[in-house]
Amino acid sequence: MKSIKKKSARRMCIGGLLLAAGVLLPQVFHMAGGPGLGGTFLPMHIPVFIAGMLLGDFYGLSVGLLTPVLSFLLTGMPPFARLPFMIVELAVYGWVSGLAAHRRMPVLVSLVVAQIAGRVAYGGALFVGVGLFGVNISPIAAVTAALVAGLPGIALQLIAIPPLVIFIRKRVMHVETVGDECARTDGA
């Protein structure tokens, strides 16, 4: 029982740190190159993917839902008009990356599957926004534009996230895979 509480506390702490990183990392990019740099390198997405892959689908979904909301409340970014769509996109990123990692998919495969699912969800949210709220935007054009503008960020994610997740699993969390059934590598 004590081990389960310890794991839960560790996951909650790591989830909180990743949530904070999801708010702070975009600010670093905005300070370095303005708001446009955020749309290019997608820094808010990185901690969400990592949360899913390290902590599982529940924490990934939670960090994905809360990060854009907390960021908006504290920094005003993302802009209110984009907030609902980013909430959907990031929630799906965290949830799917957690599901894929829990099923022991390789980190890179988990990441790519989650990237695709999140963009599809973003497009779906835009279609709903157009239908329900009369948003004056072409969902296909918006998803395509976001995809093209975010190619450097997608490349950054593909290069940086897999080794980072593997390192954190082995050196910080002392596990080989995500989930409560994880085999501990430190003998505890």
mmCIF file of the C-alpha atoms, coordinates in Angstrom:
data_MODEL
# 
_entry.id   MODEL 
# 
loop_
_atom_site.group_PDB 
_atom_site.id 
_atom_site.type_symbol 
_atom_site.label_atom_id 
_atom_site.label_alt_id 
_atom_site.label_comp_id 
_atom_site.label_asym_id 
_atom_site.label_entity_id 
_atom_site.label_seq_id 
_atom_site.pdbx_PDB_ins_code 
_atom_site.Cartn_x 
_atom_site.Cartn_y 
_atom_site.Cartn_z 
_atom_site.occupancy 
_atom_site.B_iso_or_equiv 
_atom_site.pdbx_formal_charge 
_atom_site.auth_seq_id 
_atom_site.auth_comp_id 
_atom_site.auth_asym_id 
_atom_site.auth_atom_id 
_atom_site.pdbx_PDB_model_num 
ATOM 1   C CA . MET A 1 1   ? 0.000   0.000  0.000   1.00 0.00 ? 1   MET A CA 1 
ATOM 2   C CA . LYS A 1 2   ? 2.834   2.373  0.871   1.00 0.00 ? 2   LYS A CA 1 
ATOM 3   C CA . SER A 1 3   ? 4.441   1.723  -2.531  1.00 0.00 ? 3   SER A CA 1 
ATOM 4   C CA . ILE A 1 4   ? 1.213   2.624  -4.352  1.00 0.00 ? 4   ILE A CA 1 
ATOM 5   C CA . LYS A 1 5   ? 0.905   5.905  -2.430  1.00 0.00 ? 5   LYS A CA 1 
ATOM 6   C CA . LYS A 1 6   ? 4.553   6.663  -3.181  1.00 0.00 ? 6   LYS A CA 1 
ATOM 7   C CA . LYS A 1 7   ? 4.005   6.014  -6.906  1.00 0.00 ? 7   LYS A CA 1 
ATOM 8   C CA . SER A 1 8   ? 0.875   8.200  -6.900  1.00 0.00 ? 8   SER A CA 1 
ATOM 9   C CA . ALA A 1 9   ? 2.685   11.034 -5.144  1.00 0.00 ? 9   ALA A CA 1 
ATOM 10  C CA . ARG A 1 10  ? 5.610   10.761 -7.571  1.00 0.00 ? 10  ARG A CA 1 
ATOM 11  C CA . ARG A 1 11  ? 3.259   10.827 -10.566 1.00 0.00 ? 11  ARG A CA 1 
ATOM 12  C CA . MET A 1 12  ? 1.354   13.797 -9.174  1.00 0.00 ? 12  MET A CA 1 
ATOM 13  C CA . CYS A 1 13  ? 4.592   15.712 -8.584  1.00 0.00 ? 13  CYS A CA 1 
ATOM 14  C CA . ILE A 1 14  ? 5.924   14.930 -12.043 1.00 0.00 ? 14  ILE A CA 1 
ATOM 15  C CA . GLY A 1 15  ? 2.536   15.823 -13.548 1.00 0.00 ? 15  GLY A CA 1 
ATOM 16  C CA . GLY A 1 16  ? 2.608   19.160 -11.716 1.00 0.00 ? 16  GLY A CA 1 
ATOM 17  C CA . LEU A 1 17  ? 6.118   19.871 -12.943 1.00 0.00 ? 17  LEU A CA 1 
ATOM 18  C CA . LEU A 1 18  ? 5.121   19.065 -16.518 1.00 0.00 ? 18  LEU A CA 1 
ATOM 19  C CA . LEU A 1 19  ? 2.053   21.286 -16.191 1.00 0.00 ? 19  LEU A CA 1 
ATOM 20  C CA . ALA A 1 20  ? 4.290   24.131 -15.009 1.00 0.00 ? 20  ALA A CA 1 
ATOM 21  C CA . ALA A 1 21  ? 6.700   23.437 -17.879 1.00 0.00 ? 21  ALA A CA 1 
ATOM 22  C CA . GLY A 1 22  ? 3.759   23.603 -20.285 1.00 0.00 ? 22  GLY A CA 1 
ATOM 23  C CA . VAL A 1 23  ? 3.045   27.134 -19.076 1.00 0.00 ? 23  VAL A CA 1 
ATOM 24  C CA . LEU A 1 24  ? 6.647   28.347 -18.762 1.00 0.00 ? 24  LEU A CA 1 
ATOM 25  C CA . LEU A 1 25  ? 8.258   26.829 -21.872 1.00 0.00 ? 25  LEU A CA 1 
ATOM 26  C CA . PRO A 1 26  ? 6.080   28.819 -24.324 1.00 0.00 ? 26  PRO A CA 1 
ATOM 27  C CA . GLN A 1 27  ? 6.974   32.003 -22.431 1.00 0.00 ? 27  GLN A CA 1 
ATOM 28  C CA . VAL A 1 28  ? 10.669  31.279 -22.968 1.00 0.00 ? 28  VAL A CA 1 
ATOM 29  C CA . PHE A 1 29  ? 10.054  30.879 -26.691 1.00 0.00 ? 29  PHE A CA 1 
ATOM 30  C CA . HIS A 1 30  ? 7.922   34.050 -26.803 1.00 0.00 ? 30  HIS A CA 1 
ATOM 31  C CA . MET A 1 31  ? 10.642  36.028 -25.025 1.00 0.00 ? 31  MET A CA 1 
ATOM 32  C CA . ALA A 1 32  ? 13.273  34.701 -27.423 1.00 0.00 ? 32  ALA A CA 1 
ATOM 33  C CA . GLY A 1 33  ? 11.422  35.370 -30.654 1.00 0.00 ? 33  GLY A CA 1 
ATOM 34  C CA . GLY A 1 34  ? 7.908   36.653 -30.107 1.00 0.00 ? 34  GLY A CA 1 
ATOM 35  C CA . PRO A 1 35  ? 4.559   34.850 -30.199 1.00 0.00 ? 35  PRO A CA 1 
ATOM 36  C CA . GLY A 1 36  ? 5.219   33.546 -33.712 1.00 0.00 ? 36  GLY A CA 1 
ATOM 37  C CA . LEU A 1 37  ? 8.004   31.360 -32.387 1.00 0.00 ? 37  LEU A CA 1 
ATOM 38  C CA . GLY A 1 38  ? 5.479   29.529 -30.216 1.00 0.00 ? 38  GLY A CA 1 
ATOM 39  C CA . GLY A 1 39  ? 3.359   28.640 -33.255 1.00 0.00 ? 39  GLY A CA 1 
ATOM 40  C CA . THR A 1 40  ? 6.469   27.421 -35.038 1.00 0.00 ? 40  THR A CA 1 
ATOM 41  C CA . PHE A 1 41  ? 8.121   25.321 -32.326 1.00 0.00 ? 41  PHE A CA 1 
ATOM 42  C CA . LEU A 1 42  ? 4.980   24.267 -30.395 1.00 0.00 ? 42  LEU A CA 1 
ATOM 43  C CA . PRO A 1 43  ? 6.614   24.348 -26.942 1.00 0.00 ? 43  PRO A CA 1 
ATOM 44  C CA . MET A 1 44  ? 3.366   23.796 -25.030 1.00 0.00 ? 44  MET A CA 1 
ATOM 45  C CA . HIS A 1 45  ? 2.932   20.421 -26.710 1.00 0.00 ? 45  HIS A CA 1 
ATOM 46  C CA . ILE A 1 46  ? 6.238   18.961 -25.488 1.00 0.00 ? 46  ILE A CA 1 
ATOM 47  C CA . PRO A 1 47  ? 5.395   18.598 -21.759 1.00 0.00 ? 47  PRO A CA 1 
ATOM 48  C CA . VAL A 1 48  ? 1.966   17.185 -22.637 1.00 0.00 ? 48  VAL A CA 1 
ATOM 49  C CA . PHE A 1 49  ? 3.433   14.404 -24.796 1.00 0.00 ? 49  PHE A CA 1 
ATOM 50  C CA . ILE A 1 50  ? 5.989   13.672 -22.092 1.00 0.00 ? 50  ILE A CA 1 
ATOM 51  C CA . ALA A 1 51  ? 3.266   13.537 -19.417 1.00 0.00 ? 51  ALA A CA 1 
ATOM 52  C CA . GLY A 1 52  ? 1.323   10.954 -21.380 1.00 0.00 ? 52  GLY A CA 1 
ATOM 53  C CA . MET A 1 53  ? 4.342   8.796  -22.118 1.00 0.00 ? 53  MET A CA 1 
ATOM 54  C CA . LEU A 1 54  ? 5.727   8.930  -18.575 1.00 0.00 ? 54  LEU A CA 1 
ATOM 55  C CA . LEU A 1 55  ? 2.570   8.975  -16.482 1.00 0.00 ? 55  LEU A CA 1 
ATOM 56  C CA . GLY A 1 56  ? -0.093  7.304  -18.610 1.00 0.00 ? 56  GLY A CA 1 
ATOM 57  C CA . ASP A 1 57  ? -3.342  8.305  -20.227 1.00 0.00 ? 57  ASP A CA 1 
ATOM 58  C CA . PHE A 1 58  ? -5.072  9.858  -17.183 1.00 0.00 ? 58  PHE A CA 1 
ATOM 59  C CA . TYR A 1 59  ? -2.219  12.229 -16.336 1.00 0.00 ? 59  TYR A CA 1 
ATOM 60  C CA . GLY A 1 60  ? -1.517  12.887 -20.018 1.00 0.00 ? 60  GLY A CA 1 
ATOM 61  C CA . LEU A 1 61  ? -5.152  13.854 -20.554 1.00 0.00 ? 61  LEU A CA 1 
ATOM 62  C CA . SER A 1 62  ? -5.165  15.964 -17.376 1.00 0.00 ? 62  SER A CA 1 
ATOM 63  C CA . VAL A 1 63  ? -1.979  17.839 -18.241 1.00 0.00 ? 63  VAL A CA 1 
ATOM 64  C CA . GLY A 1 64  ? -3.269  18.305 -21.813 1.00 0.00 ? 64  GLY A CA 1 
ATOM 65  C CA . LEU A 1 65  ? -6.564  19.771 -20.579 1.00 0.00 ? 65  LEU A CA 1 
ATOM 66  C CA . LEU A 1 66  ? -5.082  21.986 -17.884 1.00 0.00 ? 66  LEU A CA 1 
ATOM 67  C CA . THR A 1 67  ? -1.981  23.358 -19.601 1.00 0.00 ? 67  THR A CA 1 
ATOM 68  C CA . PRO A 1 68  ? -3.671  25.663 -22.147 1.00 0.00 ? 68  PRO A CA 1 
ATOM 69  C CA . VAL A 1 69  ? -6.292  26.751 -19.591 1.00 0.00 ? 69  VAL A CA 1 
ATOM 70  C CA . LEU A 1 70  ? -3.704  27.595 -16.933 1.00 0.00 ? 70  LEU A CA 1 
ATOM 71  C CA . SER A 1 71  ? -1.489  29.262 -19.509 1.00 0.00 ? 71  SER A CA 1 
ATOM 72  C CA . PHE A 1 72  ? -4.394  31.394 -20.712 1.00 0.00 ? 72  PHE A CA 1 
ATOM 73  C CA . LEU A 1 73  ? -5.341  32.396 -17.154 1.00 0.00 ? 73  LEU A CA 1 
ATOM 74  C CA . LEU A 1 74  ? -1.762  33.287 -16.192 1.00 0.00 ? 74  LEU A CA 1 
ATOM 75  C CA . THR A 1 75  ? -0.343  34.679 -19.430 1.00 0.00 ? 75  THR A CA 1 
ATOM 76  C CA . GLY A 1 76  ? -3.221  35.351 -21.813 1.00 0.00 ? 76  GLY A CA 1 
ATOM 77  C CA . MET A 1 77  ? -1.779  32.786 -24.241 1.00 0.00 ? 77  MET A CA 1 
ATOM 78  C CA . PRO A 1 78  ? -3.104  31.064 -26.243 1.00 0.00 ? 78  PRO A CA 1 
ATOM 79  C CA . PRO A 1 79  ? -5.567  33.704 -27.393 1.00 0.00 ? 79  PRO A CA 1 
ATOM 80  C CA . PHE A 1 80  ? -9.125  33.070 -26.197 1.00 0.00 ? 80  PHE A CA 1 
ATOM 81  C CA . ALA A 1 81  ? -10.376 32.324 -29.730 1.00 0.00 ? 81  ALA A CA 1 
ATOM 82  C CA . ARG A 1 82  ? -7.868  29.442 -30.051 1.00 0.00 ? 82  ARG A CA 1 
ATOM 83  C CA . LEU A 1 83  ? -8.199  28.162 -26.481 1.00 0.00 ? 83  LEU A CA 1 
ATOM 84  C CA . PRO A 1 84  ? -11.034 25.620 -26.947 1.00 0.00 ? 84  PRO A CA 1 
ATOM 85  C CA . PHE A 1 85  ? -9.343  24.099 -29.977 1.00 0.00 ? 85  PHE A CA 1 
ATOM 86  C CA . MET A 1 86  ? -5.996  23.842 -28.216 1.00 0.00 ? 86  MET A CA 1 
ATOM 87  C CA . ILE A 1 87  ? -7.642  22.256 -25.174 1.00 0.00 ? 87  ILE A CA 1 
ATOM 88  C CA . VAL A 1 88  ? -9.047  19.503 -27.393 1.00 0.00 ? 88  VAL A CA 1 
ATOM 89  C CA . GLU A 1 89  ? -5.792  19.057 -29.305 1.00 0.00 ? 89  GLU A CA 1 
ATOM 90  C CA . LEU A 1 90  ? -3.526  18.909 -26.244 1.00 0.00 ? 90  LEU A CA 1 
ATOM 91  C CA . ALA A 1 91  ? -5.915  16.687 -24.284 1.00 0.00 ? 91  ALA A CA 1 
ATOM 92  C CA . VAL A 1 92  ? -5.852  14.181 -27.145 1.00 0.00 ? 92  VAL A CA 1 
ATOM 93  C CA . TYR A 1 93  ? -2.048  14.423 -27.386 1.00 0.00 ? 93  TYR A CA 1 
ATOM 94  C CA . GLY A 1 94  ? -1.673  13.547 -23.709 1.00 0.00 ? 94  GLY A CA 1 
ATOM 95  C CA . TRP A 1 95  ? -4.364  10.883 -23.679 1.00 0.00 ? 95  TRP A CA 1 
ATOM 96  C CA . VAL A 1 96  ? -3.248  9.071  -26.835 1.00 0.00 ? 96  VAL A CA 1 
ATOM 97  C CA . SER A 1 97  ? 0.474   9.251  -26.021 1.00 0.00 ? 97  SER A CA 1 
ATOM 98  C CA . GLY A 1 98  ? -0.369  7.719  -22.633 1.00 0.00 ? 98  GLY A CA 1 
ATOM 99  C CA . LEU A 1 99  ? -2.503  4.968  -24.160 1.00 0.00 ? 99  LEU A CA 1 
ATOM 100 C CA . ALA A 1 100 ? 0.144   4.152  -26.765 1.00 0.00 ? 100 ALA A CA 1 
ATOM 101 C CA . ALA A 1 101 ? 2.990   4.101  -24.245 1.00 0.00 ? 101 ALA A CA 1 
ATOM 102 C CA . HIS A 1 102 ? 0.936   1.982  -21.846 1.00 0.00 ? 102 HIS A CA 1 
ATOM 103 C CA . ARG A 1 103 ? 0.529   -0.567 -24.626 1.00 0.00 ? 103 ARG A CA 1 
ATOM 104 C CA . ARG A 1 104 ? 4.317   -0.672 -24.763 1.00 0.00 ? 104 ARG A CA 1 
ATOM 105 C CA . MET A 1 105 ? 4.621   0.917  -28.174 1.00 0.00 ? 105 MET A CA 1 
ATOM 106 C CA . PRO A 1 106 ? 8.086   2.348  -28.794 1.00 0.00 ? 106 PRO A CA 1 
ATOM 107 C CA . VAL A 1 107 ? 8.349   5.981  -27.714 1.00 0.00 ? 107 VAL A CA 1 
ATOM 108 C CA . LEU A 1 108 ? 8.715   7.285  -31.275 1.00 0.00 ? 108 LEU A CA 1 
ATOM 109 C CA . VAL A 1 109 ? 5.655   5.322  -32.448 1.00 0.00 ? 109 VAL A CA 1 
ATOM 110 C CA . SER A 1 110 ? 3.648   6.557  -29.438 1.00 0.00 ? 110 SER A CA 1 
ATOM 111 C CA . LEU A 1 111 ? 4.644   10.113 -30.293 1.00 0.00 ? 111 LEU A CA 1 
ATOM 112 C CA . VAL A 1 112 ? 3.727   9.879  -33.983 1.00 0.00 ? 112 VAL A CA 1 
ATOM 113 C CA . VAL A 1 113 ? 0.378   8.212  -33.239 1.00 0.00 ? 113 VAL A CA 1 
ATOM 114 C CA . ALA A 1 114 ? -0.415  10.936 -30.683 1.00 0.00 ? 114 ALA A CA 1 
ATOM 115 C CA . GLN A 1 115 ? 0.695   13.724 -33.060 1.00 0.00 ? 115 GLN A CA 1 
ATOM 116 C CA . ILE A 1 116 ? -1.660  12.441 -35.753 1.00 0.00 ? 116 ILE A CA 1 
ATOM 117 C CA . ALA A 1 117 ? -4.560  11.907 -33.336 1.00 0.00 ? 117 ALA A CA 1 
ATOM 118 C CA . GLY A 1 118 ? -4.151  15.388 -31.863 1.00 0.00 ? 118 GLY A CA 1 
ATOM 119 C CA . ARG A 1 119 ? -4.178  17.080 -35.256 1.00 0.00 ? 119 ARG A CA 1 
ATOM 120 C CA . VAL A 1 120 ? -7.245  15.092 -36.301 1.00 0.00 ? 120 VAL A CA 1 
ATOM 121 C CA . ALA A 1 121 ? -8.956  16.137 -33.046 1.00 0.00 ? 121 ALA A CA 1 
ATOM 122 C CA . TYR A 1 122 ? -7.937  19.763 -33.685 1.00 0.00 ? 122 TYR A CA 1 
ATOM 123 C CA . GLY A 1 123 ? -9.525  19.578 -37.138 1.00 0.00 ? 123 GLY A CA 1 
ATOM 124 C CA . GLY A 1 124 ? -12.645 17.951 -35.684 1.00 0.00 ? 124 GLY A CA 1 
ATOM 125 C CA . ALA A 1 125 ? -12.915 20.678 -33.053 1.00 0.00 ? 125 ALA A CA 1 
ATOM 126 C CA . LEU A 1 126 ? -12.644 23.301 -35.794 1.00 0.00 ? 126 LEU A CA 1 
ATOM 127 C CA . PHE A 1 127 ? -15.446 21.616 -37.774 1.00 0.00 ? 127 PHE A CA 1 
ATOM 128 C CA . VAL A 1 128 ? -17.619 21.653 -34.640 1.00 0.00 ? 128 VAL A CA 1 
ATOM 129 C CA . GLY A 1 129 ? -16.679 25.306 -34.014 1.00 0.00 ? 129 GLY A CA 1 
ATOM 130 C CA . VAL A 1 130 ? -17.677 26.254 -37.535 1.00 0.00 ? 130 VAL A CA 1 
ATOM 131 C CA . GLY A 1 131 ? -20.999 24.440 -37.208 1.00 0.00 ? 131 GLY A CA 1 
ATOM 132 C CA . LEU A 1 132 ? -21.957 25.448 -33.681 1.00 0.00 ? 132 LEU A CA 1 
ATOM 133 C CA . PHE A 1 133 ? -20.490 28.887 -33.311 1.00 0.00 ? 133 PHE A CA 1 
ATOM 134 C CA . GLY A 1 134 ? -20.314 30.072 -36.893 1.00 0.00 ? 134 GLY A CA 1 
ATOM 135 C CA . VAL A 1 135 ? -16.543 30.414 -36.699 1.00 0.00 ? 135 VAL A CA 1 
ATOM 136 C CA . ASN A 1 136 ? -15.521 31.960 -39.991 1.00 0.00 ? 136 ASN A CA 1 
ATOM 137 C CA . ILE A 1 137 ? -12.634 29.662 -40.887 1.00 0.00 ? 137 ILE A CA 1 
ATOM 138 C CA . SER A 1 138 ? -12.023 26.711 -43.159 1.00 0.00 ? 138 SER A CA 1 
ATOM 139 C CA . PRO A 1 139 ? -11.065 23.828 -40.849 1.00 0.00 ? 139 PRO A CA 1 
ATOM 140 C CA . ILE A 1 140 ? -9.023  22.113 -43.556 1.00 0.00 ? 140 ILE A CA 1 
ATOM 141 C CA . ALA A 1 141 ? -7.126  25.311 -44.347 1.00 0.00 ? 141 ALA A CA 1 
ATOM 142 C CA . ALA A 1 142 ? -6.566  26.016 -40.622 1.00 0.00 ? 142 ALA A CA 1 
ATOM 143 C CA . VAL A 1 143 ? -5.230  22.508 -39.902 1.00 0.00 ? 143 VAL A CA 1 
ATOM 144 C CA . THR A 1 144 ? -3.024  22.631 -42.999 1.00 0.00 ? 144 THR A CA 1 
ATOM 145 C CA . ALA A 1 145 ? -1.670  26.061 -42.058 1.00 0.00 ? 145 ALA A CA 1 
ATOM 146 C CA . ALA A 1 146 ? -1.005  24.959 -38.465 1.00 0.00 ? 146 ALA A CA 1 
ATOM 147 C CA . LEU A 1 147 ? 0.696   21.801 -39.702 1.00 0.00 ? 147 LEU A CA 1 
ATOM 148 C CA . VAL A 1 148 ? 2.954   23.645 -42.145 1.00 0.00 ? 148 VAL A CA 1 
ATOM 149 C CA . ALA A 1 149 ? 3.786   26.418 -39.670 1.00 0.00 ? 149 ALA A CA 1 
ATOM 150 C CA . GLY A 1 150 ? 4.486   23.831 -36.967 1.00 0.00 ? 150 GLY A CA 1 
ATOM 151 C CA . LEU A 1 151 ? 6.817   21.589 -39.001 1.00 0.00 ? 151 LEU A CA 1 
ATOM 152 C CA . PRO A 1 152 ? 9.904   22.812 -37.103 1.00 0.00 ? 152 PRO A CA 1 
ATOM 153 C CA . GLY A 1 153 ? 8.101   22.057 -33.823 1.00 0.00 ? 153 GLY A CA 1 
ATOM 154 C CA . ILE A 1 154 ? 7.086   18.607 -35.025 1.00 0.00 ? 154 ILE A CA 1 
ATOM 155 C CA . ALA A 1 155 ? 10.704  17.936 -35.991 1.00 0.00 ? 155 ALA A CA 1 
ATOM 156 C CA . LEU A 1 156 ? 11.845  19.190 -32.568 1.00 0.00 ? 156 LEU A CA 1 
ATOM 157 C CA . GLN A 1 157 ? 9.351   16.861 -30.895 1.00 0.00 ? 157 GLN A CA 1 
ATOM 158 C CA . LEU A 1 158 ? 10.518  13.865 -32.943 1.00 0.00 ? 158 LEU A CA 1 
ATOM 159 C CA . ILE A 1 159 ? 14.172  14.587 -32.151 1.00 0.00 ? 159 ILE A CA 1 
ATOM 160 C CA . ALA A 1 160 ? 13.946  15.649 -28.495 1.00 0.00 ? 160 ALA A CA 1 
ATOM 161 C CA . ILE A 1 161 ? 11.040  13.797 -26.880 1.00 0.00 ? 161 ILE A CA 1 
ATOM 162 C CA . PRO A 1 162 ? 12.033  10.116 -27.391 1.00 0.00 ? 162 PRO A CA 1 
ATOM 163 C CA . PRO A 1 163 ? 15.511  10.342 -25.821 1.00 0.00 ? 163 PRO A CA 1 
ATOM 164 C CA . LEU A 1 164 ? 14.180  12.618 -23.068 1.00 0.00 ? 164 LEU A CA 1 
ATOM 165 C CA . VAL A 1 165 ? 11.374  10.194 -22.170 1.00 0.00 ? 165 VAL A CA 1 
ATOM 166 C CA . ILE A 1 166 ? 13.735  7.214  -22.201 1.00 0.00 ? 166 ILE A CA 1 
ATOM 167 C CA . PHE A 1 167 ? 16.230  9.075  -20.007 1.00 0.00 ? 167 PHE A CA 1 
ATOM 168 C CA . ILE A 1 168 ? 13.574  10.166 -17.492 1.00 0.00 ? 168 ILE A CA 1 
ATOM 169 C CA . ARG A 1 169 ? 12.063  6.665  -17.325 1.00 0.00 ? 169 ARG A CA 1 
ATOM 170 C CA . LYS A 1 170 ? 15.408  5.081  -16.562 1.00 0.00 ? 170 LYS A CA 1 
ATOM 171 C CA . ARG A 1 171 ? 17.144  7.724  -14.462 1.00 0.00 ? 171 ARG A CA 1 
ATOM 172 C CA . VAL A 1 172 ? 14.336  9.546  -12.664 1.00 0.00 ? 172 VAL A CA 1 
ATOM 173 C CA . MET A 1 173 ? 11.402  7.171  -12.504 1.00 0.00 ? 173 MET A CA 1 
ATOM 174 C CA . HIS A 1 174 ? 13.461  3.953  -12.530 1.00 0.00 ? 174 HIS A CA 1 
ATOM 175 C CA . VAL A 1 175 ? 11.026  2.174  -14.834 1.00 0.00 ? 175 VAL A CA 1 
ATOM 176 C CA . GLU A 1 176 ? 11.151  0.600  -18.249 1.00 0.00 ? 176 GLU A CA 1 
ATOM 177 C CA . THR A 1 177 ? 7.523   1.257  -19.292 1.00 0.00 ? 177 THR A CA 1 
ATOM 178 C CA . VAL A 1 178 ? 4.504   3.331  -18.312 1.00 0.00 ? 178 VAL A CA 1 
ATOM 179 C CA . GLY A 1 179 ? 1.848   1.942  -16.008 1.00 0.00 ? 179 GLY A CA 1 
ATOM 180 C CA . ASP A 1 180 ? 1.466   0.559  -12.522 1.00 0.00 ? 180 ASP A CA 1 
ATOM 181 C CA . GLU A 1 181 ? 2.759   -2.826 -13.652 1.00 0.00 ? 181 GLU A CA 1 
ATOM 182 C CA . CYS A 1 182 ? 6.137   -1.299 -14.445 1.00 0.00 ? 182 CYS A CA 1 
ATOM 183 C CA . ALA A 1 183 ? 9.169   -3.320 -13.526 1.00 0.00 ? 183 ALA A CA 1 
ATOM 184 C CA . ARG A 1 184 ? 11.404  -1.280 -11.269 1.00 0.00 ? 184 ARG A CA 1 
ATOM 185 C CA . THR A 1 185 ? 15.045  -1.314 -12.285 1.00 0.00 ? 185 THR A CA 1 
ATOM 186 C CA . ASP A 1 186 ? 16.477  -0.080 -9.011  1.00 0.00 ? 186 ASP A CA 1 
ATOM 187 C CA . GLY A 1 187 ? 15.712  -3.245 -7.080  1.00 0.00 ? 187 GLY A CA 1 
ATOM 188 C CA . ALA A 1 188 ? 13.041  -1.610 -4.894  1.00 0.00 ? 188 ALA A CA 1 
# 
